[in-house]
Amino acid sequence: MDAWTKLSFLLYNLKSIHWLTVEIGVLSMLIIIILQFIQRRVSSSKSKLKYLRFVPETLVVVIFGICLSRSLNLQVHDVAILGHVSNKLPYPNVPKLTEKSFEKYLRTSVILSVVGFVESLIIAKRFATKYHKISSSNRELVALGIANVVSSFFQSYPTFGCLSRSSMVDKMGAKTPLHGVVTVVIVIITILFLGREFEHLPVVVMSSIIILAGLSDFSDV
């Protein structure tokens, strides 16, 4: 679906907008914007409030969304929530590859690999330029290849770079690949012990985080 088709679909379905969802999304973005504004103001000051710059605004808005959803039972009011989150880690298994499935998915896999690699390389070059680093296309290709080979044993989606996610990580202040290790540990802990709490998270809250991350990256261009 191209951009014009999506725009025409949006205009045609304006009357179907769920305004409560819109209000939650706008409120979530306002909370993030206000917290970011406060953090910028206090980061250079010598007041006791300077420690507010260490408060992750995305985590604050996620907790806000979960509490709001549970207290008002937003699902009853047709607000889309994250829903069931499995508290079990997937077990590795060898993907079943037959001659028929190989022929069926070969073309799609090649196109997806090329497009994904090019997009990942562009994102890597962009942030390398921003922080005056050197980006190697060979290393990117090897890293993506290893990630996808390993994840294939867990029925994962194809793994490539994502501008909105990279922008959000950059906005949160990550500087080294160690943030990926920390993210994996937190995700595992969340899946095993906190999954049921995230079931109540409104989808629009996650959307607001991604939208603001994308807009902040666009403003830097």
C-alpha positions as CSV (number, residue, x, y, z in Angstrom):
1,M,0.0,0.0,0.0
2,D,1.6,3.3,-1.1
3,A,1.5,6.6,0.7
4,W,-1.4,8.0,-1.4
5,T,-3.5,4.9,-0.8
6,K,-2.9,5.2,2.9
7,L,-3.8,8.9,2.9
8,S,-7.0,8.3,1.0
9,F,-7.9,5.5,3.3
10,L,-7.3,7.8,6.3
11,L,-9.4,10.6,4.9
12,Y,-12.2,8.2,4.0
13,N,-12.3,6.8,7.5
14,L,-12.0,10.0,9.5
15,K,-15.5,9.5,10.8
16,S,-14.4,6.2,12.4
17,I,-11.7,7.8,14.6
18,H,-11.8,6.6,18.2
19,W,-11.4,9.8,20.1
20,L,-10.6,8.3,23.4
21,T,-7.6,6.6,21.8
22,V,-6.6,9.9,20.3
23,E,-6.8,11.7,23.6
24,I,-4.6,9.0,25.3
25,G,-2.1,9.3,22.5
26,V,-1.9,13.1,22.7
27,L,-1.7,13.0,26.5
28,S,1.1,10.4,26.3
29,M,3.1,12.6,23.8
30,L,2.5,15.7,26.0
31,I,3.9,13.8,29.0
32,I,7.0,12.8,27.1
33,I,7.5,16.4,25.7
34,I,7.1,18.0,29.1
35,L,9.5,15.6,30.8
36,Q,12.1,16.1,28.0
37,F,11.7,19.9,28.4
38,I,12.2,19.7,32.1
39,Q,15.2,17.4,31.7
40,R,16.8,19.9,29.3
41,R,16.2,22.8,31.7
42,V,17.6,21.1,34.8
43,S,20.5,19.3,33.2
44,S,22.6,22.5,33.1
45,S,21.4,23.8,36.5
46,K,22.9,23.1,39.9
47,S,19.6,22.5,41.6
48,K,18.6,19.3,43.2
49,L,16.2,18.7,40.3
50,K,19.2,18.0,38.0
51,Y,18.7,14.3,38.9
52,L,15.5,14.4,36.9
53,R,17.5,14.0,33.7
54,F,18.1,10.4,34.7
55,V,14.3,9.7,34.7
56,P,13.4,7.7,31.5
57,E,10.4,9.5,30.1
58,T,9.4,6.5,28.0
59,L,9.2,4.3,31.1
60,V,7.2,7.0,32.9
61,V,4.6,7.1,30.0
62,V,4.5,3.3,29.8
63,I,3.7,3.0,33.5
64,F,1.2,5.8,33.1
65,G,-0.5,4.0,30.3
66,I,-0.7,0.7,32.2
67,C,-2.1,2.4,35.4
68,L,-4.7,4.3,33.3
69,S,-5.7,1.2,31.5
70,R,-6.2,-0.9,34.6
71,S,-8.0,1.9,36.6
72,L,-10.4,2.8,33.8
73,N,-10.6,-0.6,32.2
74,L,-9.9,0.9,28.8
75,Q,-10.5,-2.3,26.9
76,V,-14.2,-2.1,27.7
77,H,-14.2,1.4,26.0
78,D,-12.7,-0.2,22.8
79,V,-9.2,1.1,23.4
80,A,-6.7,-1.4,21.8
81,I,-4.4,-2.9,24.4
82,L,-1.3,-5.0,24.0
83,G,-3.1,-8.2,25.1
84,H,-1.7,-11.5,26.0
85,V,2.0,-11.7,26.6
86,S,3.5,-15.2,26.9
87,N,5.7,-15.7,30.0
88,K,7.6,-18.5,28.4
89,L,10.8,-18.2,26.3
90,P,10.8,-20.0,22.9
91,Y,12.8,-23.2,22.6
92,P,15.2,-23.4,19.7
93,N,14.3,-25.8,16.9
94,V,15.6,-26.4,13.4
95,P,13.3,-24.8,10.8
96,K,11.7,-27.2,8.4
97,L,13.0,-26.5,4.9
98,T,11.6,-28.4,1.9
99,E,12.2,-28.0,-1.8
100,K,8.7,-26.5,-2.2
101,S,9.1,-24.0,0.7
102,F,12.6,-23.1,-0.6
103,E,11.3,-22.2,-4.0
104,K,8.3,-20.4,-2.5
105,Y,10.3,-18.1,-0.2
106,L,13.5,-17.7,-2.1
107,R,12.5,-14.6,-4.1
108,T,10.9,-12.9,-1.1
109,S,13.9,-13.7,1.1
110,V,16.4,-12.2,-1.5
111,I,14.4,-9.0,-1.9
112,L,13.9,-8.7,1.9
113,S,17.6,-9.3,2.6
114,V,18.7,-6.7,0.1
115,V,16.2,-4.0,1.2
116,G,16.9,-4.7,4.9
117,F,20.6,-4.6,4.5
118,V,20.5,-1.3,2.5
119,E,18.2,0.3,5.1
120,S,20.3,-0.9,7.9
121,L,23.5,0.4,6.2
122,I,21.9,3.8,5.6
123,I,20.9,4.0,9.3
124,A,24.4,3.0,10.4
125,K,26.0,5.6,8.1
126,R,23.6,8.3,9.4
127,F,24.5,7.8,13.0
128,A,28.1,7.2,12.3
129,T,28.2,10.6,10.6
130,K,26.3,12.2,13.4
131,Y,28.8,11.0,16.0
132,H,31.9,11.1,13.8
133,K,32.4,7.4,13.8
134,I,33.4,4.9,11.1
135,S,30.8,2.5,9.8
136,S,31.8,-0.7,8.0
137,S,29.3,-2.2,5.5
138,N,31.1,-5.6,5.8
139,R,30.7,-5.7,9.6
140,E,27.0,-4.7,9.2
141,L,26.4,-7.5,6.8
142,V,28.1,-10.1,9.0
143,A,26.3,-8.9,12.1
144,L,22.9,-9.0,10.3
145,G,23.7,-12.4,8.9
146,I,24.6,-13.9,12.3
147,A,21.6,-12.3,14.0
148,N,19.2,-13.7,11.4
149,V,20.7,-17.2,11.3
150,V,20.6,-17.5,15.1
151,S,17.1,-16.0,15.4
152,S,15.7,-18.4,12.7
153,F,16.0,-21.2,15.2
154,F,13.5,-19.3,17.4
155,Q,11.0,-18.5,14.6
156,S,11.9,-14.8,14.9
157,Y,11.0,-12.1,12.4
158,P,13.8,-11.0,10.0
159,T,16.2,-8.7,11.9
160,F,17.3,-5.4,10.3
161,G,17.9,-1.8,11.3
162,C,14.9,0.4,12.1
163,L,15.2,4.1,12.0
164,S,12.4,4.8,14.5
165,R,13.8,2.3,17.0
166,S,17.4,3.5,16.5
167,S,16.2,7.1,17.0
168,M,14.5,6.2,20.2
169,V,17.6,4.4,21.5
170,D,19.7,7.4,20.5
171,K,17.3,9.8,22.2
172,M,17.6,7.8,25.4
173,G,21.4,8.3,25.4
174,A,22.8,4.9,24.5
175,K,26.4,5.2,23.3
176,T,27.7,1.7,22.9
177,P,26.4,-1.8,21.8
178,L,26.2,-2.7,25.5
179,H,22.7,-1.2,25.5
180,G,21.7,-4.2,23.3
181,V,22.9,-6.6,26.1
182,V,21.0,-4.6,28.7
183,T,17.9,-4.6,26.5
184,V,18.0,-8.4,26.1
185,V,18.3,-8.9,29.9
186,I,15.4,-6.5,30.6
187,V,13.2,-8.1,27.9
188,I,13.8,-11.6,29.3
189,I,13.0,-10.4,32.8
190,T,9.9,-8.7,31.5
191,I,8.7,-11.7,29.6
192,L,9.2,-14.1,32.6
193,F,8.0,-11.9,35.4
194,L,6.2,-8.7,34.2
195,G,4.4,-9.9,31.1
196,R,1.0,-9.8,32.6
197,E,1.4,-6.2,33.6
198,F,2.2,-5.2,30.1
199,E,-1.0,-6.9,28.8
200,H,-2.8,-3.8,29.9
201,L,-0.6,-1.3,28.0
202,P,-2.6,0.7,25.4
203,V,-1.1,0.2,21.9
204,V,-1.5,4.0,21.3
205,V,1.0,4.7,24.1
206,M,3.7,2.7,22.3
207,S,2.7,4.4,19.1
208,S,3.2,7.9,20.7
209,I,6.7,6.9,21.8
210,I,7.7,5.8,18.3
211,I,6.1,8.9,16.7
212,L,8.0,11.3,18.9
213,A,11.2,9.4,18.3
214,G,10.7,9.6,14.5
215,L,9.8,13.3,14.7
216,S,12.8,14.2,16.8
217,D,15.0,12.3,14.3
218,F,13.4,14.1,11.4
219,S,14.0,17.5,13.0
220,D,17.7,16.7,13.2
221,V,18.0,16.2,9.4
